[in-house]
Amino acid sequence: MSLNPPNRSEIYHRLSLVNIESEKYCKYIEQIEIDLTRTFPDIEYFTIGQGVDSMRRVLKAFVKYHYQLGYVQGMNYIVCALLWHTCEVDAFWLLVVIMDEYKLRENYLFRFPGLTKHCELTELLLSLYMPKLYSHFSNHFVMVQMFATDWYLTIFTSLVPIESSSWVFNSFFKDGWTFVYKFLMTLMERLEDQLLKKNDRIDMLSLIKPIELVSNDSKKFLTSLQKRRETLTWEKLIESSNKKNIDKRHIENFLQNYQMEIFVE
């Protein structure tokens, strides 16, 4: 089936009529219901507004469309961000494109093989472009997966405020995973001086993932990234990461030689 079928609205609405009775499906729906109002608890549209119903319908349709993949936490952030900027039908099909064409689904497979791949590639890029920080991380047993897991599962929609998430999507649709690597490295560059002064793994991780981020308060985190006399916005941060030069041959060579192991649940 095409990822952009001409009758995409009809297909989406037909999915809502599909009835599935299985223990597996019920578990997916139970988790969706739990995550609906806690994704963005400070945004009324996604707690008591019609956004809750839209989010539910999109996620349930996706479970039916991609039954073997199902629902995994993290998808909820992407769906909310898409719904903030587009209609329900388009949000569904954009989710399908992100999962299939951009292979985000690999991140959500059993034991997260895609996530492992992207984190290992990020560590390679850090070793090439930020060797001091990479060495510091290695000496203190800090791995990218310790702080980037939710960012990579949600392509940063769990970090960047929903109002600015269109910048994330535009960059991701343009450059794919290269944007993700660039954006993470931009964050690390701005934190590098502070991180190099830390000699405790917990202190380093607390700097990268402060408690404010647990409650979706990304404003304070953004402030910690600012240079002196700088007024930083998420848009400026994303724009600067897009301008970052990375030799794509490093990425291509890694992916050509990477053997991703797929596990059966």
N, C-alpha and C positions, 0 to 999 in steps of 0.2 A: 504493500500500500504506500502511496506517495505520502511524504511528510507534509505536503501542502495541497491536499486534494481540493478540487473545485467545490465539492459538496461537503467541506469540512464542518460547516455548521450542522448539517443534517446528521453527519456521522457522530458528532459530539452529543447531540440530543438523543440519538438512538442508543448511545452508550448508557445514558441515564435510565433507559427503560430495561436494560439488561439485568436480569435477576440471577445472582449467584448465591448458592447455598452451600457453603463449605466452611469448615473450621478455620482454614487458612484465611479466607476472605473476611470472616468475622473478626479475626485478630487484627487484620489491617484496619478495619473500620473502627475498632475499639481504640487503637492507637491514634488514628486521625482525630477522633472525637476528643481525646485527651489533649492533643496538641493545638486544636483549633484556636482557643482563646488565650493560650499562653505563649503564642509565637511573638506577637507584638501587643503585650498587655496594656500598653499605654496609648494605643491607637484605638479609639472608640469604634471605628469602622470594622475592625477585626475582633471586637469583643462583643458588642451588642448590635452592631450595624449589619447591613446586608452583605458586607464583605465576608462574614462568617459563613453564610449560606453559599456564597460563590466559591469560597475556598473549599468547603465540604464537597460541592459538586465536582469541582475540577479534580480534586485528589481522588475521589471515588471513581470518576471516569478514567483517570490515569491507571488506577489499580486494575480496572477491567481491561483496559487497552494493553497494559504491560503486566499481565497477571503473574508471570513467573518472577518478575522483579518486585512487584507489589509496592508497598509503602514503607519507606524508611525515614526516620527523623532527619530533618535537613531539607527534605523536599518542601516542607511547609513554608520555610523562609523564601524559597525561590518562587513558589506560587503566590504568596502574599505580595512580593515585590512586583511580579508580573501583573497581578490584578490591580495594583496601584496605578499602573501606567497604561493598561489596555483593557479590552473587554474580556469577558469570561471565555468565549470560544477561542480567541486569539491567545489568551494565556495558556489554555490547554495545549494548543498546537505548538506554541513556542517551547513549552515544557518538553514536549515530545522531541522537538528538534534539538534542544539542549542535551537531552538524555541520549538520543540516537546518533545524530550527526556529529555532535561535539563530545560524544562518548562519556558523558558524566555518569551514565548508568554503571560504568566499570567501578566507580567509587562506591556504589551501593550494593554491589554483589557480595555474596557471603565472604566474610573475612576481608572485605574492602581491598581487593587486589589493585584497583585503579588508584586508590588513595596511596597505597604503598609505592606504586610507580611514580606518582607525581612528587611525593615527598623525597624519594631517592634522587630524582632528577633535580629537585630544588637544592638538595645538599651538594650535588655536583656543581651547580651554578654558583652556589655560595663559595665553594672551594676555589672556583676560577675567578670570580669577580669580587669577592669579599674574603680573601684568605685569612686575614687576622681574626675576623669574627668566626669564621668556620673553625679555625684552630682553637679558638677560645671555647666554642661550643663543644668541640670534640674532647678537649681537656676536662670539661666539666660534665660530660655525658648528656649534653642537651641535643636532642634530635628534633628535626623539623616537625615530625608527626606529633610531638608533645604539645605544640602550640598552633599548628596549622590545620589540624583535622577538621574542625567545624568550618573554618574558612574555606577549605577546599571542597567540603561536602556541599556547601551552600554558595560557592563561587562569590564569597565575601558579602552576600546579602544579609548574613547574620551580623556583620560588622558595620557596613556602610549604612547610614540612615536611609530609610525607605524612600524619602524624597529625592535622594541622590542616586538611587540604585539604577536609574536609567543610564547613567554614565558607565556603570559597571557592565550592564547588558550590551550597550553599544560597543564598548571596548572588547568584550568577550566575543561577540558575534563577528567583530572585525578580525581579531588576532587569535582567537581561541585560547588555548592554554598558555600560549606565550604571554598573553596579558596577565594571567594569574601569577606566573612566575615573576614577571616584572613588578607587579604590584606588591607582592610579598617582599621582594628585595628592596623596593622603595621604603617600605615600612622599616625593614632591618637597617637600612642606611641611616635613617633618621634616629634610630635608637642605638646605633652602633657605639658611639662614645660612652653612653651610659652603661651599655651592656659590658663593655670591656673593663669597666671599673668594678663590676660585680664578680665575686669569686665564689658564689654559692648558687647552685642550680635553681633552688627555689626562688631566690631573689631575681634571677634572670627571667624565669618564667613569669613571675609576678609583674615584672616590668612590661613584658610583651603582652600578657593577658591579665591586666589588673582586674580587681574585683568589680569595677564599674561595668566591665563588659558582660559580666554575668547577668546584670539587670538591664542589658541593652542600652547602657549609658555610654555612647561612643563619643560624646562631646569632650569629656575629660581625657579620653584616650587621644583624641585629635590634638588637644592642647599639649599633651606630652610630646607630640611629634614636631611641634613648632620650633623654629629657630628664633633667635632673638629678633625682636622688632618685626616679626613676620605675622601676618594674618593669614592663617592657613584654612582652606576649606577642603572638603572631600573632593570637590570638582578639580581644584588645583592639584591635589595629590594624585588623582587618577590621571590627569593630563600630564603631569611630570613623569609618571611611570610609563605612559605611552611613548614618551620621547626617549626613554632609556634604550641604549644600544646593547643588544645581546646578539652574539653570533648564533644564528639559528642552526648552524651546522652542528653545534654542540648538542642541541636538542634533537636534531634529526639523527645524529650518530647514536645517541643514547637510545632513542626509541627503536631504531633499526636492530639494535643488539639486545634489547630488553626482552626477556622471556617472562611474560606475565602468567602466573599460575592461577588457574581458575579452580576454585574449590566447590565441591558439591555438598549442599547442606544436608 
